Amino acid sequence: MVVSLKDFFMRLFGGRRRDDAVPLFVLLVLCGLLLMGCRHSQTGGTTEEKAYDRLQLKGRWSEIIEKHNQQPAQSLACKKVVALAMLKEQGARGKEQELMAFCLSDSHDVLTSPAAALMMSDVYMQLGMVAMAQRAAFEAMVKMGDVKNCERPLRRLTESALIMGQTELTVKYASLLEEFSSSRKWARRMKQLARHPELIDEASGIGKLKKQYEHTEDTFFL
C-alpha cells in the first residue's frame, strides 16, 4: 500500500459536510505537522531510540533500567522511557510524582524523530494522557512521510479517537488501517466499538484505557 500524506488527509477530511463533528484542533495540528514534516522529513531514529523502543514495546522495564545504568540514555525520549520504567518498578515508590512530571515535560522538544514520537505516544498512553498520545502519533506519521509505513501510529490514532469519543475519526482511521492485513481484524473491531460505544466498557484493554482517560486530566499540549 502506497499512500502519500496528501492522499491521507484528502481521504480523512474529503467529502465532509459542514456540520461534521471533527474537532478543529485536530485539523489545525494535522496541517501544522504536515508543514513541519515537509521541512524536516525524517525516516527513523537513532540506534539508541530504536533499541529502547523495542524494549518498551515488550514491557521489559527492568532491562531498560539496567541498560540505562550501564550507559546513561542520551536521547530525551529514551530518558523518559527510563522514567516510565522506574514508575513500573517497585523501587520507584516515593518518586512517582517526580517521575511522572518528567515524563510529561518538554512535550514539544522530545518528538525529534519517528522513533522518539512513537515511544512518547506509548508513554503518554500508559500515563492516561490520551490527547498527548494522539498528538505524538500524528507527529510520528508526518515524520515518516507516507502512510505505507504508518501502521503503528494509525493504530494509536484509531485507539485514541475511540477513547476520546471521536466516532467519525475512529471509523475513518480504522478504514485506512484495514488496508494493512495484520491490523484488519483489529480495525473492524474498532469500527464496531465506535458504532456501539456501549460495548467499549466490556472490551479488554480499550475499556480500561477509556475509564482511565475519564478520570485523568488530559491536555493536547503540555
Secondary structure, DSSP 8 states (H G I E B T S, - for coil): ---BHHHHHHHHHTT--TT----HHHHHHHHHHHHHHHHS------HHHHHHHHHHHTT-HHHHHHHHHHS---SHHHHHHHHHHHHHSGGGTT-HHHHHHHHHS-TTTT--SHHHHHHHHHHHHHTT-HHHHHHHHHHHHHHH-BGGG-HHHHHHHHHHHHHTT-HHHHHHHHHHHTTSGGGHHHHHHHHHHHH-GGGGGGSTTHHHHHHHHHTS---S--
